[in-house]
Amino acid sequence: MSVDSSDIEATILRLAAERGPERMVDPAEAARLLGGPHPDGWGPLMQPVRRAAVALAEAGRIVIYRKGKPADPHNFKGVYRLGLPRQD
């Protein structure tokens, strides 16, 4: 099965919408939905998921969080989560 960026973006947005603005999504969850439960399937999708998350964050459709705080989509490292923009 071939996964393209639009599939990844749609999966991220669906997961974020299901969680709502108060809960975050683990990017590996999106990769597992697309690549299956085995690391050989979802592992290679982690970088494409990251690229899709950055593109969605640039468009204002999601927020990338580090340690519970919004992160710069062009300059973040380590563990991150994805969520809908909050209206606070």
NORKAVEN-V79611 format. One record per backbone hydrogen bond with DSSP energy under -0.5 kcal/mol. CO is the residue of the C=O (numbers start at 1). NH is the residue of the N-H. Records with the same first field share a line. If there is no record, write none. Layout:
CO=NH + NH
This chain:
2=4
4=7 + 8
5=9
6=10
7=11
8=12
9=13
10=14
11=15
12=16
13=17
14=18
15=19
16=20
20=23
25=82
26=29 + 30
27=31
28=32
29=33
30=34
31=35
32=36
38=41 + 42
39=43
42=45
43=46
44=48
45=49
46=50
47=51
48=52
49=53
50=54
51=55
52=56
53=57
54=58
55=59
56=61 + 62
57=60
63=65 + 83
64=71
65=81
66=69
69=66
72=75
80=27
81=65
82=25
83=63
